[in-house]
Amino acid sequence: MAQAPVRVLIVGASVAGLALARALRLAGLRPTVVEKLPPSVVAGAGIFLPGNAIRALRELGLDGPLRPLGAVIRHQRFLDSAGRQLCAVDLDQLWDGVGECRALPRADLHRVLLTGAGGEVRHDTEVCDLEVGDETTKVAFGDGSYAEYDLVVGADGRRSTVRQLAGLGGAAHPVGQIVYRSVVSGGPEITEWTGLLGQRAGIVVMPMGYGRLYCYADEALPAGSAPPADPLVRLRDLFGEYGHPVPAVLEAVEKVQVAVTDEVELSAWSRGNVVLVGDAAHATAPTLSQGAAMALEDALVLAEMVRTRSSIAEALAGYESRRRPRTQWVLDRTRDRDHTRDVSPALRDPLLRSRGSTIFQEHYRLLIDPV
């Protein structure tokens, strides 16, 4: 790109925004990062990073700071609701040559990314309006100030304000799923990713190091259903009759985060010099644990395009054409796996016992290759 400095605004300081800030800094740019939330709001619960997410963090030069954090996950065990094994996946084999899988507190990942991005985030700063021009975009902020940028990036999640202001799409679409997340201390000893599948509901528990467990659960409900008033009570009602190790985990749970899951599927990710990354562009249900991985990969590709293409327009076109097939694959495979919730355990469980490992590994086949 031309030698003149490129003025970049990144809206959102979660995984996508901070990863992009890091990638652009490595490319010699100094983006401005704004976040509407105050710095006191810390990311909660846990996160499972599959091998392609770790590869992306390695390319960002952040695998070193991540290495002491959380726990490496080497196997996934899928059980029925009574705790009987259905199938298992060897994650070291699946992601061989790509990266290990790791579970850790989401706040730990955020700190690594924030440090990698240079730690410069303008918190309590909301984008209120965009005036997209031929060469630049004028941005209005909540404090009444204005600024002009050569590139504006919406990294502000599945409920993206930038997406709406740029006319790239409206609200995300509920998929009929409610998810529950909790970090548990003092629970049973669990050394592997362990998931129990029931009728239209499932629960996963995995170690995060230092005696902590990350608990993730979901249930399928009609689209538009509201989250329960007391998620802890609902979690125990849903899974109280499940087999080992669920009862001991539920007994140790103290606090539960609950959310309605939705998707974002757009006909275009950019307009003028405004572009979307991460969940703002292509959010899915968290079934395949690919949200962070896709955001990290987006950051690498967009930064490469900005660095190597002759104009912002060419960079954004290259970014979208390169990323769309991969994110569409994740959306399609996520929907495939979620559709198994509608199959009765009497039909599903024998299939998983005979072919489950092959089926689940196939969901990641395209993601083994580099971005």
Secondary structure as GFF3:
##gff-version 3
##sequence-region A 1 371
A	DSSP	beta_strand	8	11	.	.	.	ID=ss1
A	DSSP	alpha_helix	15	26	.	.	.	ID=ss2
A	DSSP	beta_strand	32	34	.	.	.	ID=ss3
A	DSSP	beta_strand	46	49	.	.	.	ID=ss4
A	DSSP	alpha_helix	51	59	.	.	.	ID=ss5
A	DSSP	alpha_helix	63	66	.	.	.	ID=ss6
A	DSSP	beta_strand	71	73	.	.	.	ID=ss7
A	DSSP	beta_strand	75	80	.	.	.	ID=ss8
A	DSSP	beta_strand	85	90	.	.	.	ID=ss9
A	DSSP	alpha_helix	91	94	.	.	.	ID=ss10
A	DSSP	beta_strand	101	105	.	.	.	ID=ss11
A	DSSP	alpha_helix	106	116	.	.	.	ID=ss12
A	DSSP	beta_strand	127	132	.	.	.	ID=ss13
A	DSSP	beta_strand	137	141	.	.	.	ID=ss14
A	DSSP	beta_strand	146	149	.	.	.	ID=ss15
A	DSSP	beta_strand	151	154	.	.	.	ID=ss16
A	DSSP	alpha_helix	161	165	.	.	.	ID=ss17
A	DSSP	beta_strand	173	185	.	.	.	ID=ss18
A	DSSP	beta_strand	193	197	.	.	.	ID=ss19
A	DSSP	beta_strand	201	209	.	.	.	ID=ss20
A	DSSP	beta_strand	212	220	.	.	.	ID=ss21
A	DSSP	alpha_helix	231	239	.	.	.	ID=ss22
A	DSSP	alpha_helix	246	252	.	.	.	ID=ss23
A	DSSP	beta_strand	257	263	.	.	.	ID=ss24
A	DSSP	beta_strand	270	271	.	.	.	ID=ss25
A	DSSP	beta_strand	274	276	.	.	.	ID=ss26
A	DSSP	alpha_helix	279	282	.	.	.	ID=ss27
A	DSSP	three_ten_helix	286	288	.	.	.	ID=ss28
A	DSSP	alpha_helix	291	308	.	.	.	ID=ss29
A	DSSP	alpha_helix	312	339	.	.	.	ID=ss30
A	DSSP	three_ten_helix	340	342	.	.	.	ID=ss31
A	DSSP	alpha_helix	345	362	.	.	.	ID=ss32
A	DSSP	three_ten_helix	365	368	.	.	.	ID=ss33
###
